[in-house]
Amino acid sequence: MTIQRHDVGPRMSQVVIHGDTVYLAGVVADTGSAGVADQTKEILAKIDGYLAKAGSDKTKILKANIWLSDISTFAEMNSVWDKWVSPGNTPARATVEAKLATPAHKVEIMVVAAK
């Protein structure tokens, strides 16, 4: 099986496709000063774009990992996630609190999807 990589950088690829599986690197918002809800909206829009480039979409997400810089914002993040996620196609998911790469980042999301 071939491996395709998109948005390749010196440290990582944003999207890796192996067979019929699409792996996204962790996605963060560009708007670091925004709140959790706004960052989540931006991240999910980016995920939609990356999946579309890979020939997939949110209905095919198998697994999602979500990191929050403050777990007390869990409900705020979920208020956006719940409106975005495809009903009946919800992925396996884990959400944890973690120190993110910069203090401005409040949310990071990584998904694996079928093609």
C-alpha positions in Angstrom: 0.0 0.0 0.0 1.2 3.5 -0.8 1.4 6.3 1.7 0.4 9.8 0.7 1.3 12.9 2.7 -0.2 16.4 2.4 0.9 19.7 3.9 4.3 18.2 4.6 6.7 20.1 6.8 10.1 19.4 8.3 8.7 18.0 11.5 5.4 16.5 10.5 2.7 16.1 7.8 -0.7 17.5 8.5 -2.4 14.7 6.6 -1.2 11.1 6.0 -3.2 8.6 4.0 -2.5 4.9 4.1 -4.8 2.7 2.2 -8.3 3.8 3.1 -7.3 5.4 6.4 -6.8 9.2 6.8 -4.7 10.4 9.8 -4.7 14.1 10.7 -2.0 15.6 12.9 -3.3 17.7 15.9 -5.1 20.7 14.7 -5.1 24.0 16.5 -6.7 27.4 15.8 -4.8 30.3 14.2 -6.7 32.7 16.4 -5.0 32.1 19.7 -6.7 35.0 21.4 -10.1 33.5 20.8 -12.1 31.6 23.4 -12.7 27.8 23.5 -15.9 27.9 21.4 -14.3 30.0 18.7 -11.1 28.0 18.6 -13.2 24.8 18.4 -15.2 26.2 15.5 -12.1 27.1 13.6 -10.4 23.7 14.3 -13.5 21.8 13.1 -13.6 23.9 9.9 -10.0 23.1 9.3 -10.7 19.4 9.9 -13.5 19.5 7.3 -11.1 21.0 4.8 -8.3 18.5 5.5 -10.7 15.5 5.2 -12.2 16.9 2.0 -8.6 17.1 0.5 -8.1 13.5 1.5 -11.4 12.3 -0.1 -13.2 11.9 3.2 -15.6 13.8 5.5 -16.8 14.0 9.1 -19.3 11.2 8.6 -16.3 8.8 8.3 -14.3 9.9 11.4 -13.4 6.8 13.3 -11.6 8.3 16.3 -11.0 11.7 17.8 -8.6 12.9 20.5 -9.3 16.2 22.0 -6.9 18.1 24.3 -8.1 21.1 26.4 -5.8 23.4 28.3 -8.5 23.6 31.0 -10.9 20.7 31.5 -13.4 23.1 33.0 -14.1 24.3 29.4 -15.3 20.7 28.4 -19.0 21.8 28.1 -18.1 24.9 26.1 -16.1 22.8 23.6 -18.9 20.2 23.5 -21.5 22.8 22.7 -19.6 23.4 19.4 -18.7 19.7 18.8 -22.2 18.5 19.3 -23.6 20.9 16.6 -20.8 19.8 14.2 -20.5 16.0 14.6 -22.6 13.9 12.2 -25.6 12.4 14.1 -25.4 8.6 14.0 -21.8 8.8 12.9 -20.1 9.8 16.2 -16.5 8.6 16.5 -14.8 6.9 19.4 -13.4 9.9 21.3 -11.2 10.8 24.3 -10.9 14.3 25.8 -8.2 15.2 28.3 -6.7 18.2 29.9 -3.1 18.9 28.8 -0.6 21.8 28.6 -0.7 22.7 24.9 2.2 24.0 22.7 1.4 27.7 23.6 -0.7 29.3 26.3 -2.9 30.9 23.6 -4.0 27.5 22.4 -7.0 26.2 24.4 -8.0 23.3 22.2 -6.3 20.8 20.0 -8.1 18.0 18.0 -6.7 15.0 16.1 -8.8 12.6 14.1 -8.5 9.4 12.2 -11.0 8.7 9.4 -11.9 6.2 6.8 -11.6 7.3 3.2 
